[in-house]
Amino acid sequence: MENKINYYKKSLQILDEIQKSPAKPKLLLHACCGPCSTYPLKFLCEYFDVTIFFNNSNIYPADEYYRRLDELKKFLGYFEHDFGHHVEVVEVPYDNETYMKDLEPYKDQPEGQTRCFICYEKRLNQAYEYADSHGFDYVTTVMTISRFKNAQKLNEIGQKLSEKFKNTKYFLSDFKKAGGMEEARQMRIHYDLYNQQYCGCKYSYENCLTILKK
């Protein structure tokens, strides 16, 4: 069996180093939706000046994309009121048709394989490009909060990209650990956030419809 790295423990080690600095570093946080942003924001904002990067042209259909974006913005209002952290959102124009060209060759794969890994890397690479060119100290993603996302692969991709972009570090994470997933669930319920039933792309959407019809 492949040995898994404890990325939650590694995130705490990074935070120990960060706390030695008098100023909060700037972190660009890729976010896919409101529910997945709940606990990660609570965890990160104590240590970082966080900006959210919403670049999710994988989401299908367009109405779903804008619903998730609106729900994220709604949550950020609650978050600022209750936790005192103002978080800006950088929005990347939605372009599902162009985005999906790289994923289409893998359309018949089940979720959690090559298609998903390409999708992770496309979005993280775009976030890294923005972070590196806009003076951010760190970049990471909320996606490790989900039990359906491969945290090992996400962190591997982040570390690989950190070799390409020299000015910005990748913040290793596994937000679901140490009760994070349950806290995210409780926050989603508390704030009555829309909880989508599929990951986002056309293929996961179609699979979801098939399951619901059974």
C-alpha positions in Angstrom: 0.0 0.0 0.0 1.3 3.5 -0.9 2.3 5.5 2.1 0.2 8.6 2.4 1.7 11.9 3.6 0.0 13.6 6.5 -0.6 17.0 4.9 -2.6 18.3 7.8 0.5 17.9 10.0 2.6 19.6 7.4 0.2 22.6 7.3 0.6 23.0 11.1 4.4 23.0 10.6 4.1 25.8 8.0 1.9 27.8 10.4 4.4 27.5 13.2 7.0 29.2 11.0 4.5 31.8 9.8 3.6 32.8 13.4 7.3 33.8 13.9 6.7 36.7 11.4 5.2 40.0 12.7 3.0 40.4 9.5 0.4 38.2 8.0 1.4 36.8 4.6 -0.9 37.1 1.7 -2.6 33.9 0.5 -4.6 33.3 -2.7 -7.3 30.7 -2.0 -8.8 28.8 -4.9 -12.4 28.2 -4.0 -15.0 26.2 -5.9 -18.1 27.0 -3.8 -19.5 28.4 -0.5 -19.7 25.1 1.5 -16.2 24.1 0.7 -14.9 27.5 1.7 -16.4 27.5 5.2 -13.9 25.8 7.4 -10.8 26.5 5.3 -11.5 30.2 5.6 -11.9 30.0 9.3 -8.7 28.0 9.6 -6.6 30.2 7.3 -7.8 33.8 8.2 -6.1 33.6 11.6 -2.8 33.4 9.9 -3.1 34.9 6.4 -4.5 37.9 4.6 -6.8 35.8 2.3 -8.2 36.6 -1.1 -10.4 34.1 -2.9 -9.8 33.1 -6.5 -12.9 31.8 -8.3 -11.8 30.2 -11.5 -14.2 27.3 -12.1 -15.1 27.2 -15.7 -15.4 23.4 -15.3 -18.8 23.9 -13.7 -21.8 23.0 -15.8 -24.3 24.4 -16.7 -23.8 28.2 -16.5 -26.7 28.6 -14.1 -25.0 26.3 -11.7 -21.7 28.2 -11.9 -23.4 31.5 -11.1 -25.4 30.0 -8.3 -22.3 28.7 -6.6 -20.5 32.0 -7.0 -23.5 33.9 -5.5 -23.7 31.4 -2.7 -20.0 31.9 -2.0 -20.4 35.7 -1.9 -23.4 35.3 0.5 -21.3 33.2 2.8 -18.5 35.8 2.8 -20.9 38.4 4.1 -21.9 36.1 7.0 -18.2 35.2 7.6 -17.1 38.9 7.8 -20.0 39.6 10.2 -19.3 36.6 12.5 -15.5 36.3 12.3 -14.4 39.8 11.4 -12.4 38.9 8.3 -13.1 40.7 5.0 -12.3 38.5 2.1 -12.1 39.8 -1.5 -13.1 37.6 -4.5 -11.2 37.6 -7.8 -13.5 36.3 -10.5 -12.2 34.7 -13.7 -14.6 35.0 -16.7 -16.6 31.8 -17.2 -15.7 29.9 -20.4 -16.9 26.3 -20.1 -16.5 25.4 -23.8 -12.8 26.2 -24.0 -12.1 24.8 -20.5 -13.6 21.4 -21.3 -11.5 20.7 -24.4 -8.7 19.3 -22.3 -11.1 17.1 -20.3 -13.2 15.7 -23.2 -10.7 12.9 -24.1 -11.3 11.4 -20.6 -15.1 11.9 -20.5 -15.8 8.1 -20.1 -13.6 7.8 -17.0 -15.3 7.6 -13.6 -14.7 10.5 -11.2 -11.4 10.6 -9.3 -9.1 9.6 -12.2 -7.1 11.4 -14.9 -9.8 13.8 -15.9 -10.2 15.1 -12.4 -6.4 15.4 -11.9 -6.2 17.5 -15.1 -9.0 19.7 -13.9 -7.3 20.2 -10.5 -4.1 21.2 -12.3 -5.7 23.6 -14.7 -7.4 25.6 -12.0 -4.4 25.5 -9.6 -2.0 26.5 -12.4 -4.2 29.5 -13.2 -4.5 30.5 -9.5 -0.7 30.2 -9.2 -0.1 32.4 -12.3 -2.3 35.1 -10.7 -0.8 34.7 -7.2 2.8 34.8 -8.5 2.2 37.9 -10.6 0.2 39.8 -7.9 2.6 39.5 -5.0 1.0 36.7 -3.0 3.2 34.8 -0.6 1.1 31.6 -0.7 -1.5 29.9 -2.8 -3.7 26.9 -2.0 -7.2 25.4 -2.6 -10.2 24.6 -0.5 -10.7 21.3 -2.3 -8.9 19.2 0.3 -11.9 19.7 2.6 -13.9 17.2 0.5 -13.9 13.5 1.1 -14.4 13.1 -2.6 -11.2 14.9 -3.6 -7.8 13.3 -3.6 -5.8 15.4 -1.1 -2.6 13.6 -1.9 -2.9 14.4 -5.6 -3.9 18.0 -4.9 -0.8 18.6 -2.8 1.4 16.8 -5.2 0.2 19.1 -8.0 0.6 22.2 -5.8 4.2 21.2 -5.0 5.0 20.6 -8.6 3.7 24.0 -9.6 5.7 25.6 -6.8 8.8 24.7 -8.8 7.4 26.6 -11.8 6.4 29.7 -9.9 9.3 30.9 -7.8 7.7 33.9 -6.0 4.8 32.1 -4.3 4.8 29.1 -2.0 2.2 26.4 -2.0 0.4 26.0 1.3 0.0 22.2 2.0 -3.3 21.2 3.4 -5.8 18.5 4.3 -8.7 20.6 5.6 -10.9 17.6 6.2 -8.6 16.3 9.0 -8.9 17.1 12.7 -12.7 17.5 12.5 -12.5 20.0 9.7 -15.0 18.2 7.4 -17.6 18.0 10.2 -17.1 21.7 11.1 -17.6 22.6 7.5 -20.8 20.6 7.5 -22.1 22.3 10.6 -21.2 25.8 9.2 -23.0 24.9 5.9 -26.1 24.0 7.9 -25.8 27.0 10.2 -25.6 29.4 7.2 -28.2 27.5 5.1 -25.8 27.3 2.2 -26.8 25.6 -1.1 -25.2 22.2 -1.1 -24.6 21.0 -4.7 -25.1 17.3 -5.5 -22.2 16.9 -7.9 -18.6 18.1 -8.3 -19.1 20.4 -11.2 -18.3 19.3 -14.7 -20.7 18.1 -17.4 -19.7 14.5 -16.9 -20.3 14.6 -13.1 -23.6 16.4 -13.8 -24.7 13.7 -16.1 -23.7 11.0 -13.7 -25.6 12.7 -11.0 -28.7 12.8 -13.1 -28.4 9.1 -13.9 -28.1 8.2 -10.2 -31.1 10.4 -9.3 -33.2 8.6 -11.9 -32.6 5.2 -10.5 
